[in-house]
């Protein structure tokens, strides 16, 4: 599907947000593509294609994540390792990025979705449309997420 190729960045971001293991990310990517393929005949073009792809990808990732959490043991934040591409020469910058990803791992599924979309520079209205909640609700949730991350940083 050409649509998948054009929006591959969305899928990679979602997979990276919900899976730390590269093999699990590949599996999730394939599952999302399968769900997109199944859902495509129902796409009504009432929203942008990228919004629709985010919805399918996030719903698939959250379902997969919840299923895996039922089967696995929780790992403490200090034990988690996140692979992040080396986009910067600064070791300090890389440490901050790794901390952010570890901190995001502690958030709920909905909070992860909002955070990922926010970091992808989506406007609150677009986040609301993707997640099917009000823009005001997105603002409140984003404020609470920021507070949680601030508290994690001070501990």
Beta strands, then each sheet from edge to edge (+ up, - down):
end
